Every structure is written in structure tokens, then in C-alpha cells.
Amino acid sequence: MFLSFRRYDVQARWAVGVAVTALAPLGVAVWSLLRRYDGQLGAISYSRQGLFLPGFLATIGVTGLMAAVAVVLGFNSAGQRRNDRQGLSWAGFFMGTAVLSLSLIALAAFMSLRMAVTSGSPTG
């Protein structure tokens, strides 16, 4: 009964739950960007050989996917006559759009401020 996605009140609850859960990987992504940001250079530096880039992109991807699911579930269940949890539907929809927007902003910030650092000395 709890996992019956045909019911709109279940979709509303899941929309809020998924949107709130999407905040965790978003927080990890933003924390990793802030940790690697160098104010003097005005850049986010990372090693080309390290796991930062694939890890960051995977975290942003998971965040975006979860936020998109929250948006779809919230929008689908909002306005339905059989949904007695309209507030949760709209909350899930707007929280999902906020998380999706923040993840896109974090990705855009990384793409515009990134600076790959090659470790070791140049040869030749």
C-alpha cells in the first residue's frame, strides 16, 4: 500500500522524500567545490589523475536525477481530486526544482572556474 504509485497521496509523499534526500549529494558536491576553491587564484583546482572529477560529476548526476524524480512526482500528483495531500505535492515539486537549480548552478560554477593541475614536473 505504501509503494502503490497509482495513488496520488503516495506520489506526494515520495516527492517530498526524494527532494529532501537529494539535498545530501548536493551538499557533498558543494562541500567538495568549496574545499577545492582557491580564492587567490579564483579557481577550483583538481588533479587530472585523481578521482575528484568523476566523483563530482557522478554526485551532480545523482542529485539531478533525484531532483527530477521529485519534480515529476510532485507535478503529477498536484491538482488531482483524489489527492488529499496537495501541500506535499507542491512542496515536493518546488523543493525538487530548487535542488535541481542548485545542482545546475554548482555544475556551471565548476565548469567556469575549473583548473586542472598536472602533478609532477614537466619532462623534456
Summary of the structure (lengths in Angstrom):
residues: 124
radius of gyration: 19.0
end to end distance: 67.8
largest distance: 72.3
contacts: 376
relative contact order: 0.23
helix: 66%
strand: 9%
